[in-house]
C-alpha cells in the first residue's frame, strides 16, 4: 500500500501508550507508516481503547497452543490448500502443485503460533501488531474488523455460548481476510501489467475487467490469487515460491479474457 502522508492519519502516542507495548514492538510499529495508516474520517480511539480494555476478557483461559494451531491451520488453508503441496481454486475443482508448499504452510503456522503466544495471557494488542507486521497489513484495519465482528457476536449470542476458540477464530479470520483482500488487489495490478505488455487489455474498461475477473473467470482468478498467496508466504518464511506458475496462469486468464470480453 502506498500511503499518502498528507491524507492519512497516524496513531497518537497517547493511544499507543494505552496498549502498553514493550519498546521493541512499539518501535517496530512506529517505524512502519503503512501499518499505522488509517483514514482520517475514522475515529480510531474507540477501537484502540476497546482492545486495551479487554485485558484478559476474551476467554483465552481455555486455549492452548495446540488449539491455536488447529484454528490457524483451518483458517489459513480454507479454500486454498489441500495438502501434499497442492493448492486449489475456491471450489476445489482445479489444483496446482507448488514445490515446498507444505513446508511453506507449516513454517507460516509456526510463525503465527509464535505471534499468538501473547494472546494466551490476554495481551491481545501484541498479537494484533505482530500479525500486522508479519503480513504487512493495517493494524488499525484488523482492530476495526475484529471489533465489528466481536460486537455482532456478543449481540447475537448468549455469553455462555461464546468461548475462546470462537473469538480467536473470528480474529484469525479477520486477519486472513484482510491479507487476501490486499493480495487480490496486487493480483489485479499484476494482471493489468502483463496484459498491457501483450496489448490485450487496451480497449477494455477497468470496471468491466474486474467484473470479468470476479464473476465470469472467478475460478481462474482464485487459483492465481492462491498462487500469489503461497508465493508471499514463501517470502515471509524465507522459502522459494513459484513465480513462473503465477505468470503462466495470468497468461491463461488473459486468454480467457479475450473470449469473455
N, C-alpha and C positions, 0 to 999 in steps of 0.2 A: 504494500500500500504506500503510495506517495502522499506524504502528509503536507498540506498547505498550512504552514505555521501561522499565517495571518487569520485563517478561517477556523482553525481547530484550537480548542482549549487544552489546558494542562491541569492535571490534578493538583489541587492546592496542598502545600506542605502540611498544613494542619490536618487535612483529611487523611493524608498518608500516615501521620503520627497516630491517628485513631486505630489504624491497622496493626500497630505495634510490631513492625517488621524488624528483623535483625539488619544490621548495617550493610552486610554484603548483598542481601536481597534488595534492600532499599536502593542501593547504588545501581544495581543492575536495572531496576525498574525505572529510576530517574534518567538513566542514560539511554533508554530506548523510547524515543519520541513516538514511534508507531504504536507501541503497546499502550502508552499513556494517552494517546489521542482520543478525543471524543467530540461529538457535535456540540457546539456551544448552545444549541437550542435545548439540549437535555440537561436537566438538573441532576447531577450525579451524587450530590451529597447524601440523599436518602439511600442510594444503593450501597455506598461505602459504609454508612452507619448501620445498615441492615446486616451486612455480613460481620461487622465488628461486634455488634450487639448480640449476635447469636452465640458467641463463645463456644460452649460445649452443649449446644441445644439442638443439634441435628441428628441425634440418636445414633451417633457413631460408636457408642459403647458396645454394641453387638457386632461390630465389624472387625475383621482382621485382614491381614494381607492376602490370605487365601481367598476370602470372599471378594476383596477388591480385584484380585487377578481375574476371577471368574466374570465379574461385572465388566471390567475393562475389555477382556477378550471378546465378550459378546457384543459390546458397543462398537469396538474398533472394527471387527470383522463383518458386521452386518451389511448385507447387500454388496459385499466387496471381496471377501476372501473365503475359500473353501478348504484350504489346507494343501499340503504337498506341492507348494509353490504355484498353485493356481489361483488367479483372480478371476472374477466373473462380472458380467453386467448386472444391472439392477434386478433382473428377474431370474438370473442363474442359467440362461439358455446358452450363452456364449462364454467360453472360458479360454484364458491365455496363460501359459506357463511363463513365469518370470523367475529366472535363476536367483536363488538365495532369498526368495520372497518369505519363506518360512523363518529364516534367520532374522530377516528384517522385522517381521511382525513380532517375533519373540523378544528381540532387543528393544523394540519400541515399548512393548508391555513392561519390560523390566524398568525402563526409564519412567514410565507412567506410575508404576508401583512406588518407585523411589520418590517421585514428585508428590505422591499421595500420602506419604507416611505421616505428614503433619496433620492431615485430615483426621487421623485416628485419635489424636489428642486435642481435637477441637480448634486447631489453628487453620481454619478454612482459607483465610486470605493468602497464606503462604502457598497453599496448594494451587489456588487460582492463579497466582502470579507465576509459579513455576510452570504451570500448563501454558500460560500465555507466552512465556519466554521460549518454551520448548517448541511450540507450534507457530511462533511469531504471529499471534493473533491478539486482538484487543482485550486487555484485562478488564476494561470498562464494559465492553460488549458481553463478555462472559458473565459478569455480575448482573447486568441488566436482564439477560436471557434467563439466567438461573433464578433470579428473584421473581420474575414474572411467572415462571413455571411453579416455583415454590408457593407463591400466593394462590395460584389456581388449585394446587394440590390441597392445601390446608382449608381452602374454601369448600372443596367438593368431597373431602373425606374426613371421617371422624379421626381424632388423634390416635386412637388405639389401632387404627388400620394402617397408620403410617410408620414405617420402620427405616432404619439407617440404610438398608440396601436400596429401597425405593428412592430415597433422597440422593444417595451417591450416584445411582444410575441416571437420575434426572440431570445431575450436574455433569457427569461424563458425557451424556448425550448432547447437552448444550455445547460443550467444547468441540466435540467431533462435528456437529452440525455447522458451527461457525467456521471451523477449519476447512471442511469440504466446500462450503459456500465460497470461501476465499479461493480455493483451488479451482472451482468451477469457472470463476471469472478469469483466472490465469489461463485455463484451457481455451476459453473462447478467444482470448487475446492471441494465444499461440496458433489457433486455427486461422484467424484472420491474417496473421503474419505469413503463414505458409500458403494460404490461399492467394494472397496478393502476389507472392513470389511466382506463383503459377498462373497468375492473371485469371483466376477462376471466379473471383467474387466481386469483380469491378462494378457490375451492374445490379447488384443485389443489396437492397436496403438492410441496415444492421438489425432493425426490428424483425424483418422477415427472416433473416438468418437465425436469429435467436429462436424464433417460432419453429423453424425447421429443426434446429438442434434439440429443443426441449419437447417437441411433440412428434414430428414425423420420424426423426432419427434419434430418439431418446436412448434407445438401447445401445446404438453405436457410440453416442456421446458418453454414456455412462461407463463403457469399457475404457474409453480414453481417459475419463476422469479417474477411474480406478488405477490405471497405469500411472497417471500423474501422481496419485496418492502414494503408491508404493515407491515411486522414484523420490518423492520428497521425504518419506520416512527413511529411505536409504541414506539420504544426506544427513538426516537427524542422527542416525545410528552409525555413521561413518562406514557405510557399506555401498556396494555398487548396484545401481538401478539398471534400467534398460531403456535408454532414451531412443534407441533405434526402433524398438517396437512402438514406442509412443508416437514418433513421427510417422512410422508406417501406417498406424491406424488413423492418424489425422488425414493422411492421403486417401485412405479408403473412405473416410467420411466425406471428403471433398468430392470424390467421385459420385457418392450418393447424393450430395447436394445438387449436382448437375441434373440428376434425374428427378429431383423433387422441387426444383425452383421454377 
